[in-house]
Amino acid sequence: MSSVVQTTPGAFPATAHERIVSYVADLGNTRKAEIVSLTPDASTRKYFRIPWKRGSAIAAVYPEPFDPTLHPYLDVTNLFLECGLPVPDVYEADGVAGIIVQEDLGDRQLYQLFETASEEEREAVIEQAIEIIASIQAASVKAFERDSIACRLAFDEAKLAWELNFFFDHYFGSLRGETLSRGEAAELKVELNDVAAELATCPRVLCHRDYHSANLLVDKEDRIRIVDHQDARMGPASYDLVSLLLDRQPEPPSLAEVRAHRLFFLDARRRQGLEAIDPDDFAKEFRLMSIQRGLKAVGTFSYQTAHCGRGAMYARHIEPTLKIVLQAAEWLERFPVLRRMITERVNASA
């Protein structure tokens, strides 16, 4: 239905804004002034709020056309909807135009709610978000039944190691401009490889993959809704919980607070009929996952700061995340090279 014309395979001649204006016009809607560009995160997609029937919708404008039957976002959305998970409804998917139109959930992200919520309100919301993680993991069986793309991707050793190498390259190199000695680099990489190898042996369940407070919206009915779920894949049971509790925190949370949330999560899994996990074993996995996920996040923050000019958005998260990694490594009483290198750099910036 789109009037967008391609000049070369896989590329559009018009900007994302021009394409969405044309797309809305094709729908017979002339409310051009109501097309609002939304601030992007670290994504190649552009998002717009557009007029839709009697209300509004969110349009994701992709850089290239796609086949709707093979598209990861649509595949995972259908899986999640079938399992009763709170993702936005898809109104229309136009692969030729490279546009997906979906339910408008508003702009209230979970982290914004935390800024004004009481301690009791915050705790209730966190528990609601943890219950959703357990529900995602319970959808693992359905993912395999549907042969979803999510069950064909995994946090295997290669993926986990790649993310840790991304940290190594962009935190030390791109951000700090450091060249480690050959010995230092080799010692650190041995420890990072151990992290990846151990996590790769953990039993895998379905993970959102980026389950932090900026990707959880609170709708008009005060329900938590999930977005940015197109990269769902199989991984350790602790993955999304680590992301929820530790990503982009101003300071490392207390060990007691994290322990309470871990135990609540294990209870939530049992309520979903999932296999019980020993709390002590899970505590060790959680800390190991905190190291991997934290370093992966620091790599992303460093890259976005050094290469993409987004330091205002990301740089402030680097040091608090390194402190979380350090806390986890100290709790495990392992990874002395990593601990020393983080401590030296955090102290130098103090």
VODREN-694128 format. One line per field, with one value per residue: residue number from 1; x, y, z of N, C-alpha, C in turn. Coordinates in steps of 0.001 Angstrom, whole numbers. Layout:
! VODREN-694128
votor <- c(NUM,...)
n.X <- c(X,...)
n.Y <- c(Y,...)
n.Z <- c(Z,...)
ca.X <- c(X,...)
ca.Y <- c(Y,...)
ca.Z <- c(Z,...)
c.X <- c(X,...)
c.Y <- c(Y,...)
c.Z <- c(Z,...)
END
This chain:
! VODREN-694128
votor <- c(1,2,3,4,5,6,7,8,9,10,11,12,13,14,15,16,17,18,19,20,21,22,23,24,25,26,27,28,29,30,31,32,33,34,35,36,37,38,39,40,41,42,43,44,45,46,47,48,49,50,51,52,53,54,55,56,57,58,59,60,61,62,63,64,65,66,67,68,69,70,71,72,73,74,75,76,77,78,79,80,81,82,83,84,85,86,87,88,89,90,91,92,93,94,95,96,97,98,99,100,101,102,103,104,105,106,107,108,109,110,111,112,113,114,115,116,117,118,119,120,121,122,123,124,125,126,127,128,129,130,131,132,133,134,135,136,137,138,139,140,141,142,143,144,145,146,147,148,149,150,151,152,153,154,155,156,157,158,159,160,161,162,163,164,165,166,167,168,169,170,171,172,173,174,175,176,177,178,179,180,181,182,183,184,185,186,187,188,189,190,191,192,193,194,195,196,197,198,199,200,201,202,203,204,205,206,207,208,209,210,211,212,213,214,215,216,217,218,219,220,221,222,223,224,225,226,227,228,229,230,231,232,233,234,235,236,237,238,239,240,241,242,243,244,245,246,247,248,249,250,251,252,253,254,255,256,257,258,259,260,261,262,263,264,265,266,267,268,269,270,271,272,273,274,275,276,277,278,279,280,281,282,283,284,285,286,287,288,289,290,291,292,293,294,295,296,297,298,299,300,301,302,303,304,305,306,307,308,309,310,311,312,313,314,315,316,317,318,319,320,321,322,323,324,325,326,327,328,329,330,331,332,333,334,335,336,337,338,339,340,341,342,343,344,345,346,347,348,349,350)
n.X <- c(805,2145,3544,6201,9183,11824,15237,17564,18361,17430,17714,16442,15297,14391,14306,13740,11754,10513,9502,7637,5803,4824,3727,1667,100,-744,-2541,-4697,-4794,-4439,-3262,-620,890,699,2489,5032,8409,10207,12568,15420,17042,19983,19819,19115,16664,13954,11585,8184,5394,2217,-838,-3664,-6430,-8884,-7178,-3841,-725,2326,4971,7460,10218,12119,15524,15665,13676,11586,10761,7712,7037,9337,10407,12179,11066,8286,7937,8719,6934,4455,4792,5014,2530,800,1405,366,1859,2719,3075,3045,218,328,-586,-276,1919,4107,6096,7292,7452,9003,8022,6526,3538,2310,687,194,1745,2209,4483,5625,8200,9602,11734,11279,9002,10090,11443,9666,8167,7083,8917,7487,5730,7588,8729,6545,6164,8583,8370,6200,7382,9306,7715,6842,9201,9459,7209,7959,10036,8554,7416,9186,8832,6728,8019,9766,7906,6674,8792,10128,12189,13503,14139,16130,18322,20949,22550,25279,28638,30241,28756,28561,31286,31967,30600,31989,34514,33841,33443,36134,37498,36227,35920,38546,40005,38490,37114,38892,41352,43494,46283,46744,49345,50884,50941,49121,46748,46437,46127,43755,41956,41895,40442,38002,37238,36779,34477,32584,32631,31712,29118,27929,27388,25166,21746,19329,16821,13988,14763,14232,16277,17030,16078,15484,14784,14221,13084,10661,7398,4828,1484,-1720,-3406,-1809,-293,2560,4285,5944,8620,10850,11670,12625,15029,14948,16071,17558,18874,20773,18905,19143,19560,17707,16822,19118,19532,17220,17480,20035,20947,21898,21908,22176,23831,25457,23151,22195,23484,21627,19172,19204,19315,16775,15147,16059,15180,12434,12066,12714,10571,8536,9082,8455,5721,4981,5245,7762,10953,12486,15158,18202,18766,21371,23014,21863,22463,25223,25290,23888,25646,27845,26639,26063,28565,29196,26998,27161,29719,29296,27372,28887,30665,28894,28001,30439,31115,28932,29409,32042,32033,29551,28683,27005,27452,26230,23982,24898,27454,27408,26591,28678,30737,29156,28200,30549,31253,29285,29973,32460,31654,30245,32298,33993,32338,32208,34813,36758,38476,40839,42477,40677,39304,41349,42000,39618,39282,41546,40972,38503,39167,41016,39408,38009)
n.Y <- c(-1198,1127,4204,4555,4526,2523,3063,1627,-1794,-2743,-232,2994,5893,8114,10024,8786,10325,11553,9280,8336,10416,10224,7690,7992,9792,8166,6624,8175,10121,13368,14738,15984,17565,16263,14227,13016,13017,10652,10352,8558,5548,3590,2685,1611,2008,4314,6099,7146,9019,8718,9879,7761,6260,6975,7795,7533,6070,4138,4278,2272,2823,1290,880,-544,-2434,-5277,-8765,-9571,-12117,-13170,-11469,-10463,-8855,-9023,-11778,-12412,-10773,-11939,-14439,-13663,-12398,-14549,-15971,-14433,-12269,-8881,-7135,-4485,-4310,-5141,-3151,-2859,-4108,-3179,-4408,-3620,-853,-776,-427,-684,-533,87,-413,2485,3066,5176,7425,6905,5708,3035,3786,6476,6487,5465,7665,9280,7620,6113,4139,1813,1732,1527,-959,-2658,-2357,-3305,-5987,-6710,-6469,-8465,-10732,-10807,-11486,-14164,-15157,-14798,-16654,-18948,-19129,-20445,-23083,-22788,-21181,-22981,-24766,-23169,-22761,-20359,-17536,-16747,-19027,-20064,-18578,-17797,-17096,-18225,-19521,-18213,-15877,-14587,-14198,-12538,-10201,-9487,-9010,-6799,-4945,-4869,-3776,-1276,74,278,967,2682,4556,5270,5368,3690,1472,-1636,-3527,-6435,-8584,-7808,-7600,-10252,-11644,-10504,-11234,-13985,-14245,-13044,-14810,-17051,-16242,-16126,-18806,-20268,-19222,-20027,-22666,-22760,-23763,-22960,-20498,-18704,-15371,-11851,-10112,-7407,-6231,-3748,-751,1288,74,-794,101,2036,1785,3453,2214,1671,-614,-2671,-2720,-4376,-3453,-3261,-5905,-7495,-8837,-11132,-14174,-17393,-17980,-17719,-18181,-16047,-13789,-11676,-10756,-9715,-7607,-6036,-5322,-4195,-2713,495,1826,4338,3863,937,-1554,-2692,-5746,-7164,-6202,-7057,-9803,-10336,-9784,-11718,-14069,-13636,-13792,-16502,-17693,-16706,-18052,-20662,-20350,-20244,-22802,-23671,-25326,-25808,-23828,-24030,-21785,-20921,-21744,-20194,-17646,-17513,-17768,-15451,-13410,-13910,-13460,-10794,-9671,-10247,-9088,-6477,-5626,-5873,-3866,-1603,-1614,-951,1598,2946,2799,4207,6698,7374,7033,7748,10167,10381,10886,12395,10955,8403,8279,8807,6453,4684,4498,3827,1310,-154,-287,-1977,-4334,-4750,-5149,-7573,-9309,-9230,-10360,-12963,-13608,-13841,-13431,-11604,-9923,-8449,-7145,-5582,-3912,-2506,-1234,451,2238,3337,4571,6416,8208,9383)
n.Z <- c(0,274,-992,-1167,-2974,-4059,-4948,-5048,-4346,-1099,0,888,-841,489,3581,6961,8183,5979,4769,6654,6685,4065,4249,6168,4780,2686,4013,4017,5866,6836,8878,9234,10968,13335,13447,15317,16063,17888,20544,19778,21010,21349,18448,15101,14130,13576,15450,15525,16654,15438,13860,14191,13134,15443,17354,18367,17262,17392,15179,13889,12000,9725,8465,6116,3725,4646,5142,6361,7318,8287,10091,12996,15139,14724,14827,17520,18894,18214,19422,22153,22555,22174,24423,26391,27278,28115,25645,23134,20912,17445,14799,12060,9523,7200,4994,2586,2772,4992,7589,10790,12505,15678,18884,20886,23790,25398,27152,29593,31183,33164,34815,35149,36717,39061,40023,41413,42986,46076,48525,49043,46836,44792,45332,44903,42155,41135,41893,40307,37794,38025,38182,35543,34219,35026,33722,31058,30933,31302,28837,27252,26313,24472,22619,21374,20336,18414,16797,17007,16184,18426,19885,18439,18768,21058,24216,23941,24422,22523,21882,24401,24931,22797,23487,25811,24748,23259,25281,26215,23990,23586,26047,27189,24868,22857,24546,26727,25539,26026,25793,26685,28256,26764,28518,30567,29084,28219,30661,31653,29645,29913,32298,31518,29520,31089,32488,30382,29499,31749,32201,29865,30275,31859,32452,29931,29342,27986,27279,27558,26918,26988,29367,30988,32961,31158,29041,29832,30009,31602,31352,30676,32415,34515,34191,33688,30669,27988,25845,22964,22413,20397,20221,21712,23199,24015,27238,30376,33456,35162,33647,32678,35145,36362,34583,35028,37779,38033,35805,34694,37178,39717,41910,43251,44322,47643,49072,50575,49631,46954,47359,48474,46272,44499,45750,45668,42929,42441,43742,42111,39732,40556,40909,38292,37563,36891,36913,40065,41432,43140,45770,46596,44481,42506,43419,42981,40171,39516,40359,38707,36264,36636,36364,33650,32236,33188,32271,29543,29223,29931,27800,25709,26593,26490,23776,22627,23719,22850,20044,18958,19844,22077,24741,26760,27356,28035,29337,32083,33242,33307,35393,37783,36932,36631,39313,40272,38934,40130,42801,42519,41662,43882,45804,44844,45219,43230,40040,40131,38517,36923,39004,40129,37956,37483,39965,40055,37956,38634,41047,40088,38768,40745)
ca.X <- c(0,2977,4000,7642,9835,13232,16111,18531,17895,17769,17916,15342,15777,13876,14619,12703,10643,9790,8778,6462,4830,4202,2944,449,-719,-1349,-3662,-5790,-4755,-3735,-2827,831,1482,626,3570,6039,9607,10530,14009,15901,18119,21061,19077,19061,15259,13426,10227,7327,3987,1455,-2292,-4135,-7872,-9347,-6173,-2458,18,3770,5503,8890,10641,13373,16379,15524,12442,11716,9722,6996,6961,10627,10930,12323,10129,6951,7984,8728,5675,3398,5054,4687,1084,170,1656,-242,2832,2185,3723,2056,-394,766,-1726,25,3323,4314,7480,7809,7783,9911,7350,5622,2702,1925,-57,856,1684,2568,5901,6040,9116,9628,12708,10667,8113,10924,11909,8674,7437,7512,9631,6483,5274,8707,8875,5425,6400,9689,7850,5391,8316,9939,6716,6835,10374,9111,6261,8745,10742,7552,7093,10258,8287,5968,8980,10235,6764,6453,10072,10401,13593,14084,14684,17273,19418,21283,23768,26255,29955,30723,28053,28978,32675,31979,30180,33077,35549,33343,33833,37591,37916,35663,36172,39963,40506,37727,36791,40021,42555,44573,46800,47244,50509,50494,50692,47867,45634,46288,45588,42360,41138,41692,39331,36769,36854,36213,33105,31748,32553,30885,27716,27414,26963,23938,20513,18823,15395,13722,15115,13938,17619,17340,14952,15787,13664,13899,12322,9401,6523,3652,407,-2745,-4002,-718,274,3869,4263,7287,8986,12220,11828,12908,16268,14761,16856,17737,20028,20669,17697,19438,19928,16792,16756,20296,19280,16202,17902,21363,21250,21729,21635,23104,24765,25172,22173,22743,23412,20379,18074,19280,18974,15318,14558,16380,14287,11094,12087,12652,9174,7738,9290,7678,4305,4791,5430,9099,11809,13093,16601,18775,19068,22811,23514,21376,23209,26508,25027,23476,26845,28621,25887,26217,29847,29112,26027,27679,30799,28683,26747,29963,31131,27913,28065,31706,31006,28001,30052,33237,31837,28235,28371,25881,27988,25284,23008,25471,28713,27178,26295,29850,31365,28290,28129,31814,31200,28447,30822,33464,30960,29949,33550,34473,31463,32622,36230,37405,38832,41678,42974,39555,39042,42418,41937,38463,39560,42504,40372,37466,39853,41662,38419,37343)
ca.Y <- c(0,2314,4845,4700,3887,2243,3260,535,-2866,-2641,1143,3915,7195,9167,9908,8121,11260,11679,8029,8206,11404,9629,6534,8500,10375,7053,6142,9135,10994,14603,15434,15943,18227,15395,13243,13460,12191,10253,10273,7177,5058,3069,1871,2094,2293,5615,5957,8314,8923,9142,9748,6430,6168,8042,8088,7601,4816,4294,3684,1973,2964,545,1408,-1343,-3220,-6576,-9768,-9686,-13502,-13541,-10343,-10833,-8164,-9584,-13156,-12435,-10177,-12962,-15418,-13081,-12190,-15861,-16409,-13479,-11309,-7539,-6353,-3719,-4936,-4660,-2767,-3068,-4300,-2960,-4743,-2847,475,-887,241,-1436,357,-660,262,3574,2805,6378,7734,6772,4589,2594,4542,7755,6222,5289,8963,9906,6600,5804,2871,751,1690,1037,-2391,-3335,-2327,-4230,-7347,-6936,-6679,-9769,-11740,-10864,-12270,-15575,-15489,-14923,-17934,-20008,-19185,-21135,-24262,-22300,-20694,-24131,-25295,-22280,-22593,-18923,-17155,-16586,-20296,-20413,-17703,-18096,-16594,-19304,-19009,-17281,-14597,-13971,-13766,-11388,-9015,-9115,-8415,-5465,-4131,-4719,-2886,80,781,622,1599,3807,5575,5715,5509,2927,257,-2481,-4348,-7748,-9435,-7391,-7959,-11712,-12049,-10090,-12008,-15313,-14128,-12785,-16060,-17929,-15776,-16560,-20274,-20765,-18845,-20787,-23997,-22655,-24097,-21779,-20209,-17554,-14084,-10644,-9750,-6019,-6009,-2731,141,2146,-735,-1172,1264,1928,2299,4266,1406,1409,-1937,-2694,-3267,-4678,-3027,-3560,-7332,-8215,-9617,-12225,-15376,-18305,-17630,-18092,-17716,-14806,-12705,-10529,-10239,-8859,-6399,-5232,-4825,-3584,-1834,1948,2235,5392,3248,-495,-1850,-3467,-7191,-7633,-5868,-7944,-11151,-10422,-9837,-13025,-15072,-13395,-14318,-17964,-18012,-16410,-19184,-21802,-20081,-20517,-24232,-23932,-26148,-25082,-23587,-23876,-20362,-20665,-21851,-19051,-16464,-17514,-17449,-14039,-12568,-14097,-12770,-9362,-9274,-10268,-8098,-5152,-5271,-5668,-2545,-601,-1561,-189,2998,3498,2960,5299,7947,7664,6987,8204,11487,10294,10860,12972,9921,7135,8317,8810,5101,3808,4234,3017,-67,-793,-569,-3175,-5458,-4944,-5732,-8973,-10062,-9343,-11318,-14292,-13777,-14333,-12459,-10552,-8964,-7568,-6313,-4584,-2927,-1647,-405,1495,3259,4046,5450,7505,9190,9942)
ca.Z <- c(0,409,-2222,-1105,-4110,-3840,-6096,-5046,-3452,310,461,597,-1298,1350,5001,7754,8379,4706,4521,7516,6201,2890,4702,6802,3719,1958,4805,3904,7036,6471,10091,9165,12124,14494,13405,16280,16117,19253,20759,19644,21862,20504,17500,13722,13833,13979,15974,15396,17066,14270,14003,13781,13355,16334,18369,17890,17245,17267,13952,13835,10608,9600,7392,4903,3675,5295,4926,7642,7813,8857,10862,14415,16029,14542,15311,18980,19346,18106,20483,23456,22635,22341,25797,27309,27778,27860,24592,22366,19741,16133,13979,10643,9182,5771,4732,1445,3283,6126,8707,11653,13308,16868,19945,21591,25230,26134,27310,30993,31378,34553,35593,35494,37837,40240,40514,42284,43749,47437,48607,48935,45435,43975,45563,44252,40711,40858,41987,39104,36689,38224,37793,34079,33814,35189,32654,29824,30989,31120,27409,26530,25613,23318,21629,20597,19585,17267,16109,16997,16016,19762,20381,17586,19183,22452,24839,24029,24800,21505,22032,25659,24781,21882,24245,26706,23905,22910,26444,26217,22906,23601,27308,27283,23652,22311,25552,27540,24729,26648,25194,27761,27920,26277,29670,31199,28206,28217,31964,31738,28706,30500,33246,30772,28858,32116,32727,29260,29459,32854,31976,28724,30720,32654,31727,29217,29259,27127,27885,26798,26484,27339,30267,31989,33259,30023,28081,30466,30063,32457,30511,31336,33486,35460,33965,33037,29311,27487,24491,22540,22709,19158,20330,22678,22889,25139,28059,31788,34142,35878,32734,32712,36509,36506,33803,35718,39085,38065,34677,34762,38548,40142,42844,43429,45377,48749,48905,51175,48720,45795,47805,48612,44934,43922,46345,45119,41566,42492,44058,40913,38827,41049,40624,36873,37338,36379,37771,41181,41369,44468,45993,46646,43110,41741,43864,42272,38769,39448,40452,37482,35214,36887,35783,32188,31772,33508,31351,28231,29245,29899,26417,24938,27021,26013,22319,22332,24122,22064,18594,18499,20388,23009,26090,27713,27697,28465,30095,33536,33724,33224,36689,38663,36454,37000,40752,40422,38507,41176,43948,42211,41622,45259,46484,44386,45573,42020,39000,40738,37524,36624,40181,40245,36871,37708,41139,39675,37099,39396,42000,39349,38353,41935)
c.X <- c(847,3397,5510,8287,11312,14020,17178,18033,18362,17957,16729,15908,15376,14322,13474,11504,9832,8954,7531,5399,4083,3279,1612,-481,-1422,-2551,-4876,-5855,-3899,-3219,-1301,1482,1497,1640,4708,7214,9945,12027,14480,16913,19213,20469,19154,17629,14907,11975,9469,5966,3160,-42,-2745,-5605,-8307,-8323,-4793,-1845,1496,4224,7003,9296,12042,14200,16236,14160,12666,10569,8988,6948,8267,11180,11012,11313,8736,6889,7887,7450,4549,3553,4600,3178,358,322,1116,717,2472,2988,2662,1493,189,-468,-1494,1527,3459,5786,8085,8245,8793,9345,6457,4868,2153,1214,797,665,1972,4068,6433,6883,9248,10599,12167,9715,8917,11333,10951,7948,7973,8238,8670,5984,6367,8849,7769,5638,7528,9199,6965,6299,9012,8986,6686,8041,10076,8141,6963,9447,9779,7146,8152,9731,7546,6903,9488,9096,6508,7677,10371,11884,14280,14691,15862,18478,19704,22493,24693,27623,30476,30077,28493,30408,32781,31605,31272,34256,35152,33656,35326,38025,37461,35813,37628,40435,39747,37518,38030,41309,43754,45013,47413,48494,50032,50165,49385,46668,45386,45672,44110,41484,40932,40505,38011,36292,36258,34764,32180,31560,31634,29416,27109,26937,25662,22730,19889,17310,15225,13996,14681,15201,17997,16281,15328,14682,13339,13084,11046,8571,5353,2500,-641,-3435,-2972,-197,1645,3732,5701,7474,10420,12590,12265,14166,16162,15521,16968,18994,19825,19439,17906,19532,19013,16689,17942,20066,18306,16764,19176,21661,20947,21300,22625,24164,24450,24141,22824,22593,22096,19192,18046,18897,17464,14650,14871,15422,12860,11004,11979,11247,8273,7887,8472,6187,3982,4966,6792,9931,12461,14603,17101,19187,20556,23434,23097,22110,24553,26315,24686,24697,27710,27945,25986,27521,29729,28192,26537,28781,30273,28062,27799,30545,30200,27970,29327,31652,30098,28608,31173,32965,30553,27825,27222,26346,27032,24287,23652,26656,28490,26915,27548,30423,30454,28200,29416,31844,30341,29231,31841,32844,30692,31210,34116,33641,31854,34049,37016,37831,39678,42182,41876,39286,40089,42285,40749,38733,40500,41836,39240,38099,40486,40674,37722,37876)
c.Y <- c(1260,2861,5048,3901,3699,2511,2182,-526,-2625,-1246,2000,5266,8338,8949,9200,9040,11428,10431,7928,9233,10843,8487,6990,9109,9285,6471,7051,10087,12207,15355,15381,16511,17319,14254,13756,12492,11904,10044,8832,6846,4574,2125,2478,2403,3709,5431,7274,8017,9513,9089,8399,6297,7295,8421,8216,6207,5144,3563,3495,1952,2367,1068,677,-2030,-4588,-7482,-9967,-11108,-13946,-12493,-10689,-10150,-8770,-11013,-13205,-11821,-11199,-14039,-14878,-12871,-13516,-16376,-15425,-12478,-9899,-6693,-5545,-4520,-4329,-4377,-3066,-3232,-4210,-3190,-3951,-1461,422,-275,-746,-436,-450,227,1343,3372,4044,6493,7485,5521,4285,3426,5913,7595,6096,6629,9603,8911,6482,4467,1697,603,1121,-472,-3170,-3415,-3283,-5674,-7686,-7228,-8034,-10900,-11902,-11650,-13765,-16027,-15635,-16272,-19109,-20152,-19925,-22312,-23827,-21771,-21836,-24735,-24480,-22186,-21103,-18673,-17049,-17880,-20756,-19514,-17970,-17297,-17786,-18692,-17987,-15903,-13870,-13438,-12557,-10110,-8543,-8517,-7013,-4494,-3836,-3679,-1444,803,1209,1409,2839,4918,6136,5900,4778,1765,-580,-3238,-5729,-8675,-9113,-7833,-9460,-12196,-11703,-10940,-13442,-15277,-13896,-14040,-17053,-17545,-16306,-18073,-20812,-20433,-19646,-22175,-23957,-23109,-22837,-21712,-19004,-16263,-12943,-10118,-8311,-5488,-5018,-1679,1133,1408,-1313,94,983,2584,3062,3536,1022,-18,-1801,-3357,-3366,-4096,-3475,-5017,-8148,-9079,-10746,-13467,-16225,-17920,-18050,-17481,-16379,-13589,-11487,-9929,-9328,-7534,-5477,-4564,-3982,-2629,-373,2414,3319,4895,1756,-711,-2668,-4959,-7743,-7384,-6812,-9372,-11320,-10540,-11159,-14088,-14889,-13962,-15843,-18430,-17777,-17516,-20395,-21605,-20326,-21999,-24581,-24699,-25292,-24963,-23390,-22418,-20039,-20751,-20629,-17774,-16377,-17169,-15971,-13127,-12696,-13374,-11259,-8845,-9192,-9166,-6680,-4722,-5066,-4275,-1443,-490,-747,1287,3667,3764,4136,6652,8335,7811,7649,9555,11491,10208,11397,11933,8727,7236,8217,7411,4227,3486,3468,1561,-819,-1126,-1802,-4420,-5787,-5609,-7221,-9828,-10256,-10357,-12750,-14634,-14383,-13140,-11304,-9518,-7960,-6625,-5215,-3498,-1989,-698,735,2598,4012,5007,6647,8593,9863,11330)
c.Z <- c(0,-937,-2222,-2227,-3790,-5119,-6190,-4085,-2022,826,64,160,-367,2795,5719,7949,7105,4429,5388,7142,4998,3282,5313,5758,2916,2698,4719,5080,6712,7686,10208,10422,13350,14447,14269,16282,17576,19382,20658,20711,20920,19460,16117,13306,14282,14386,15873,16018,15921,14573,13468,14157,14286,17403,17766,17927,17175,16011,14093,12368,10480,8430,6067,4893,4313,4895,6254,8191,8487,9822,12356,15332,15931,15063,16835,19543,19299,19174,21839,23609,22858,23773,26830,27906,27299,26884,23845,21194,18473,15285,12504,10458,7676,5458,3593,1905,4419,7386,9464,12517,14484,17883,20616,23085,26063,26308,28716,31167,32870,35387,35977,36673,39133,40858,41504,43198,45173,47422,48442,47506,44537,44110,44861,42743,40332,40909,40786,37909,36802,37845,36269,33573,33922,34103,31311,29803,30807,29657,26596,25709,24356,22233,20754,19781,18315,16362,15935,16779,17366,20278,19537,17838,20647,22908,25049,24332,23802,21649,23296,25564,23857,22635,25202,25932,23458,24046,26404,25189,23129,24936,27374,26066,23245,23327,26230,26743,25309,25753,26313,27309,27487,27442,30360,30384,28237,29526,32091,30830,29188,31453,32528,30056,29851,32419,31632,29260,30551,32649,30830,29124,31521,31827,31134,29213,28344,27893,26968,26154,26809,28301,31368,32014,32151,28965,28681,30622,30990,31708,31330,32464,34549,35374,33316,31681,28794,26088,24206,22788,21501,19229,21355,22225,24143,25913,29499,32457,34836,34956,32861,34108,36790,35777,34524,36966,39043,36923,35016,36155,38968,41118,42933,44534,46483,48470,49465,50257,47528,46184,47919,47249,44239,44445,45842,43704,41555,42863,42849,39881,39265,40781,39160,36552,36783,37404,38850,40975,42791,44679,46021,45257,42292,42137,43142,40797,38606,39482,39206,36312,35383,36288,34265,31668,32037,32554,29940,28161,29192,28496,25540,25291,26481,24513,21973,22679,23168,20575,18100,19068,21373,24463,27131,28200,28399,29418,31598,34103,33841,34596,37653,38238,36766,38487,41031,40033,39588,42407,43733,42231,43027,46042,46112,44809,44408,41151,39556,39741,37173,37793,40316,39188,37027,38869,40796,38877,37790,40384,41308,38951,39535,42272)
END
